[in-house]
Amino acid sequence: MHEYDLVIIGGGLVGGSLACALSGCGLRIAVVEAVPAAAEHQPSYDERVIALSWGSRRILEAIGVWPEIAPDAEPIRQVHVSDRGHCGFTRLGPDDAGVEALGYVASARVMGAAIRTALALSPDVELLCPARLSEHRVVADRVELEVQHGDERLRLTTPLLVAADGGDSAVRRKLDLETRDERYEQDAVITTVSPDRPRTGVAFERFTDTGPLALLPMTGGRYSVVWTCRRDETSVLLALSDEAFLARLQERFGYRLGRFLQVGPRRAYPLKLVLTRNPVQPRVVLIGNAAHTLHPVAGQGFNLGLRDVAALAEVIAQSVRAGADLGGPAALSDYRDWRGSDQPSTARLTDLLARVFVNPWSPLRLARNAAMLGLDLIPPARHRVAQRFMGVGGRLPRLACGVPLEKANARN
């Protein structure tokens, strides 16, 4: 039996960030990851990117991985929001929040490499990869796990199990937890384009009758496209020639970036809302997509997961300093109180935006356009909205303030 103070199922961006945050706290940590690290290769034109809020940048700084990510991260200095075919629009900039950038667009490949490098340098973190969780059970004050690691079947024990194993979480399925699970009957078509008049640092969120169309600035004058479409349109968009797709996108988006000249391969992902009713169970905590999978409107999904990391890491570090049970009722209650509002409220907000802006009802359309115009004209309102989407409102844990965890009193 291998004993650990913490076992994290899922060593991706969220689970790996939690392990990085807690490295040096005097804990014995195991990270169980099913997918081997990708072989090193040159970045592709259309590599997958993630929109990071300002608050997420501060968390990544505090856990020590931002310096490796920063050279690849394109700052978002303005967000232009509009309602296609109508007069409503608003603009958000860093002056509305008193920061140098509202957020950043960074390559998932680079972020993953930075986290893996940090884990490899952490003597108190053991990465089991490739490995899969076969079974887990709560027994008294411990969780007992069986993990298939290559040809070896390992038995682990820990006072706290953290599930960061994604939207199709095996831990969540095993616990048979109640979830709010709704399909949007929409897909997100993802690709990369190059316009002939890129606007450095400007991101666009354009609401259309089929859902939001987002263009996020990348390095090299490229833009990542997240095009929400109806399910019956997806196969058509994927089958178009590059020239026909660019023409369709041009018609949908307009000419704010000039003409689109180049497009990368296209991929489509079904969109859904999954919100676990109670992601905190006896000695088990679900974080990231294992706890909540959101519509991509406003780019809140990964940022919400990093806020889970910041809060849980602080609760665990406080328990270590107090010599308390990491998976005991007191620690888990503290985490539940901290995250019990942000998770459902962010899910409701993204769900509301996804539904309200595709509703063709005229009074609602007039109201949403008036709201956007009013927001553009009222600086205090823009400030409040910017704070919300930057993930810097309310009670913040140390990591979300850019401050590393206190580790001076870490146990030996």
C-alpha positions in Angstrom: 0.0 0.0 0.0 1.5 3.4 -1.1 0.5 6.2 1.3 0.0 9.8 0.1 -1.3 12.9 1.7 -3.1 13.8 -1.5 -4.0 12.0 -4.7 -5.1 13.9 -7.8 -6.8 12.0 -10.5 -6.0 13.9 -13.7 -2.7 15.6 -14.4 -3.9 18.0 -17.1 -4.0 21.8 -16.8 -6.3 21.9 -13.7 -5.0 18.9 -11.8 -1.4 19.7 -12.7 -1.9 23.3 -11.5 -3.1 22.1 -8.1 -0.1 19.8 -7.7 2.2 22.7 -8.6 0.5 25.0 -6.2 0.9 22.6 -3.3 4.5 21.6 -4.1 6.7 22.6 -1.2 4.0 22.4 1.4 5.4 19.2 2.9 2.8 16.9 1.3 3.3 13.6 -0.4 1.3 14.0 -3.6 0.5 11.5 -6.3 -0.9 12.6 -9.7 -2.6 9.9 -11.8 -2.7 10.8 -15.5 -4.0 8.6 -18.3 -2.5 10.5 -21.2 1.2 10.4 -21.8 2.9 13.8 -22.4 2.9 14.6 -26.1 6.2 14.3 -27.9 8.0 17.6 -28.3 7.3 19.2 -31.7 7.1 22.5 -33.4 3.8 24.4 -32.8 1.3 24.1 -35.5 -0.5 27.0 -37.2 -3.9 26.0 -35.7 -2.8 24.8 -32.2 -5.5 24.9 -29.5 -5.5 28.0 -27.4 -7.1 28.9 -24.1 -8.4 32.4 -23.1 -7.0 33.2 -19.7 -8.5 35.9 -17.4 -6.3 38.3 -15.6 -7.1 36.4 -12.4 -5.9 33.2 -14.0 -2.6 34.9 -14.9 -2.1 35.8 -11.3 -2.7 32.2 -10.2 -0.3 30.9 -12.8 2.3 33.4 -11.6 1.8 32.4 -8.0 2.4 28.7 -8.7 5.5 29.5 -10.7 4.6 28.5 -14.3 3.7 31.9 -15.9 7.3 32.8 -16.9 7.4 29.8 -19.3 3.9 30.6 -20.7 4.2 34.4 -21.0 6.3 34.5 -24.3 3.6 32.6 -26.0 0.7 34.5 -24.5 -1.0 37.3 -26.5 -2.5 40.0 -24.2 -6.2 40.9 -24.6 -6.3 44.7 -24.2 -9.8 45.2 -25.5 -13.0 43.1 -25.9 -15.5 44.2 -28.5 -18.9 42.7 -28.0 -21.7 43.1 -30.6 -25.1 41.7 -31.7 -24.9 40.8 -35.3 -27.4 42.8 -37.5 -28.4 45.1 -34.6 -27.1 48.3 -33.0 -26.1 46.9 -29.6 -22.4 46.8 -28.8 -20.0 47.5 -25.9 -16.2 47.6 -25.4 -14.2 46.6 -22.4 -10.6 47.6 -21.9 -8.0 47.4 -19.2 -8.7 51.0 -18.1 -12.1 49.6 -16.9 -10.3 47.4 -14.4 -7.0 49.2 -13.8 -4.8 46.4 -15.2 -2.4 46.1 -18.1 -4.6 43.5 -19.9 -8.0 42.0 -19.4 -6.6 38.5 -20.1 -4.4 36.5 -22.4 -4.7 33.9 -25.1 -2.1 31.1 -24.7 -1.4 27.8 -26.3 -2.6 24.8 -24.4 0.5 22.9 -25.5 2.8 25.5 -23.9 0.8 25.7 -20.7 0.8 21.9 -20.4 4.6 21.8 -21.0 5.2 24.4 -18.3 3.1 22.5 -15.8 4.8 19.2 -16.6 8.2 20.8 -16.3 7.3 22.2 -12.8 5.9 18.8 -11.7 9.1 17.0 -12.9 11.1 19.3 -10.7 8.9 18.8 -7.6 10.5 16.1 -5.4 7.2 15.8 -3.4 5.0 15.1 -6.4 5.0 11.6 -8.0 3.4 11.6 -11.5 2.0 8.2 -12.4 1.6 8.3 -16.2 0.2 6.6 -18.1 -2.1 5.3 -15.4 -5.8 4.9 -14.8 -8.0 4.8 -11.7 -9.6 1.4 -11.5 -11.4 1.6 -8.2 -11.7 3.8 -5.1 -13.6 3.5 -1.8 -13.8 5.6 1.3 -12.9 3.6 4.4 -13.1 5.4 7.7 -10.6 8.3 7.5 -9.0 7.3 4.3 -9.6 6.7 0.6 -8.3 3.5 -0.8 -7.5 3.4 -4.6 -6.5 0.8 -7.1 -4.5 2.3 -10.1 -3.4 0.5 -13.2 0.1 1.9 -14.0 1.4 0.1 -17.1 1.5 -3.6 -16.3 1.5 -2.9 -12.5 -1.6 -2.7 -10.4 -1.0 -0.2 -7.5 -2.8 0.2 -4.2 -2.8 3.8 -2.9 -4.3 5.4 0.2 -4.9 9.0 1.0 -7.0 11.2 3.3 -8.2 13.3 0.3 -8.9 12.4 -3.3 -9.2 15.2 -5.8 -10.9 14.5 -9.2 -9.6 16.7 -12.0 -10.3 14.1 -14.7 -12.4 16.2 -17.1 -15.9 16.4 -18.3 -16.3 12.7 -18.6 -15.0 12.2 -15.0 -14.7 8.5 -14.0 -14.8 9.6 -10.3 -18.1 11.4 -10.8 -19.6 8.5 -12.6 -18.4 6.1 -9.9 -20.0 8.3 -7.2 -23.2 8.6 -9.3 -23.6 12.3 -8.4 -26.6 14.3 -9.3 -25.8 16.8 -12.1 -27.6 19.4 -14.1 -27.0 18.2 -17.6 -28.3 20.1 -20.5 -27.5 19.9 -24.2 -27.5 23.1 -26.2 -28.2 21.5 -29.6 -25.1 23.5 -30.7 -21.6 22.7 -31.7 -18.5 24.8 -31.5 -16.5 24.8 -34.7 -12.9 25.6 -33.8 -10.2 26.8 -36.2 -7.5 29.5 -36.8 -7.5 32.3 -39.3 -5.2 35.0 -40.5 -6.7 38.4 -41.4 -5.0 41.0 -43.5 -5.7 43.8 -40.9 -5.2 42.2 -37.5 -5.9 44.4 -34.5 -3.3 43.6 -31.9 -4.8 42.7 -28.5 -8.4 43.0 -29.6 -10.8 40.1 -29.0 -14.3 39.9 -30.5 -17.4 38.3 -29.2 -20.2 38.6 -31.8 -23.6 37.2 -30.9 -25.5 35.7 -33.8 -28.8 33.9 -34.3 -27.1 30.6 -34.0 -24.9 31.5 -31.0 -21.7 33.5 -30.2 -18.9 33.8 -32.6 -15.6 34.6 -30.9 -12.3 35.6 -32.4 -9.4 35.6 -30.0 -6.0 37.3 -30.9 -3.0 35.0 -31.1 0.7 35.6 -31.7 1.8 36.2 -35.2 -1.4 38.1 -36.2 -3.5 35.0 -36.1 -7.0 34.6 -34.6 -8.6 31.6 -32.9 -12.2 31.2 -34.1 -14.9 29.7 -31.9 -18.0 29.6 -34.0 -21.2 28.3 -32.3 -23.5 26.8 -34.8 -26.7 24.6 -34.8 -26.1 20.9 -35.0 -27.6 20.7 -38.5 -25.0 23.2 -39.8 -21.9 21.6 -38.4 -21.3 19.0 -41.1 -21.8 21.7 -43.8 -19.2 24.0 -42.2 -16.7 21.2 -41.8 -17.2 20.1 -45.5 -16.7 23.5 -47.1 -13.5 24.3 -49.0 -11.2 26.7 -47.2 -12.2 29.5 -49.6 -15.9 28.8 -49.1 -15.5 28.6 -45.3 -13.6 31.9 -45.2 -16.3 33.5 -47.3 -19.0 32.2 -44.9 -17.0 33.5 -41.9 -16.5 36.8 -43.5 -20.2 37.2 -44.1 -20.9 36.2 -40.5 -18.3 38.4 -38.8 -17.8 41.3 -41.2 -14.6 43.3 -42.0 -13.4 44.6 -38.7 -10.2 42.7 -39.3 -10.1 43.1 -43.1 -10.2 40.0 -45.2 -9.5 36.5 -43.9 -6.7 35.1 -45.9 -5.8 31.7 -44.4 -7.6 29.1 -42.4 -6.4 26.0 -40.5 -8.1 22.6 -40.1 -11.6 22.7 -38.5 -12.8 20.6 -35.6 -16.2 20.5 -34.0 -17.2 19.9 -30.3 -20.8 19.4 -29.0 -21.7 22.0 -26.4 -23.4 21.2 -23.1 -23.8 22.4 -19.5 -22.9 20.0 -16.8 -23.0 21.2 -13.2 -22.4 18.8 -10.4 -24.9 19.5 -7.6 -22.5 18.7 -4.8 -18.9 18.4 -6.0 -17.7 18.0 -2.4 -18.2 14.5 -1.0 -16.7 12.7 2.0 -13.0 12.8 1.4 -13.5 13.5 -2.4 -13.5 16.9 -4.2 -14.3 17.4 -7.8 -12.7 20.4 -9.5 -12.5 21.8 -13.0 -14.5 20.2 -15.8 -15.2 17.2 -13.5 -17.3 19.6 -11.4 -18.6 21.9 -14.2 -18.6 22.0 -18.0 -19.7 25.3 -19.4 -20.8 26.8 -22.7 -17.7 28.6 -24.1 -19.4 32.0 -24.3 -17.2 34.5 -22.4 -14.4 31.9 -22.1 -15.1 31.1 -18.4 -14.6 27.3 -18.2 -10.9 26.9 -17.6 -10.7 30.1 -15.6 -13.4 28.8 -13.2 -11.4 25.6 -12.8 -8.3 27.6 -11.9 -10.3 29.4 -9.2 -11.2 26.0 -7.8 -7.5 25.2 -7.7 -6.7 28.5 -5.9 -9.4 28.0 -3.2 -8.7 24.3 -2.6 -4.9 24.8 -2.4 -5.4 27.4 0.2 -7.7 25.3 2.3 -5.3 22.4 2.1 -2.3 24.6 3.0 -4.2 26.0 6.0 -5.0 22.4 7.1 -1.3 21.5 6.8 -0.2 24.4 8.9 -2.8 23.6 11.6 -2.0 19.9 11.6 -5.6 19.2 10.7 -7.1 16.4 8.6 -6.9 17.4 4.9 -10.0 15.5 4.0 -11.9 16.0 7.2 -15.3 17.7 7.4 -13.9 21.1 8.5 -11.5 21.5 5.6 -14.1 20.3 3.0 -16.7 22.6 4.6 -14.3 25.6 4.2 -13.8 24.7 0.5 -17.5 24.2 -0.1 -18.3 27.6 1.4 -15.6 29.3 -0.7 -16.7 27.8 -4.0 -20.5 27.2 -3.4 -21.4 30.6 -5.0 -18.9 31.1 -7.8 -19.5 27.7 -9.5 -23.3 27.9 -9.9 -23.4 31.6 -10.5 -20.8 31.4 -13.4 -22.7 28.4 -14.8 -26.0 30.4 -14.7 -24.3 33.5 -16.3 -22.9 31.6 -19.3 -26.1 29.7 -19.7 -28.1 32.9 -19.7 -25.8 34.6 -22.3 -25.9 31.5 -24.5 -29.7 31.4 -24.5 -30.7 35.1 -24.4 -28.6 36.1 -27.4 -30.1 33.5 -29.7 -33.7 34.4 -28.8 -35.3 36.3 -31.7 -38.2 37.7 -29.6 -38.2 41.4 -30.5 -38.7 42.9 -27.0 -35.8 40.8 -25.7 -33.6 41.8 -28.6 -34.3 45.5 -28.0 -33.6 45.1 -24.2 -30.3 43.3 -24.7 -29.1 45.9 -27.3 -30.1 48.7 -25.0 -28.2 47.0 -22.1 -25.0 46.7 -24.2 -25.2 50.3 -25.3 -25.8 51.4 -21.7 -22.9 49.4 -20.6 -20.6 51.0 -23.2 -21.7 54.5 -21.9 -21.4 53.9 -18.1 -17.8 53.4 -16.9 -18.8 52.0 -13.4 -21.0 49.4 -15.0 -18.1 48.4 -17.4 -15.8 48.1 -14.4 -18.1 45.8 -12.6 -18.6 43.6 -15.7 -14.8 43.6 -16.3 -14.1 42.5 -12.7 -16.6 39.7 -13.0 -15.1 38.2 -16.2 -11.5 38.8 -15.0 -12.1 36.6 -12.0 -10.9 39.2 -9.4 -14.2 40.0 -7.6 -15.3 38.8 -4.2 -13.2 37.0 -1.6 -10.0 35.9 -3.2 -7.5 33.2 -2.0 -3.8 34.0 -2.0 -3.1 32.5 -5.4 -5.8 34.5 -7.1 -4.0 37.6 -5.7 -0.7 36.5 -7.2 0.7 35.5 -3.8 2.2 32.0 -3.4 0.9 29.8 -0.5 2.5 30.2 2.9 4.8 27.3 3.2 7.1 28.3 6.1 5.3 26.0 8.6 5.0 23.1 6.2 5.4 19.8 8.0 8.4 17.6 7.4 
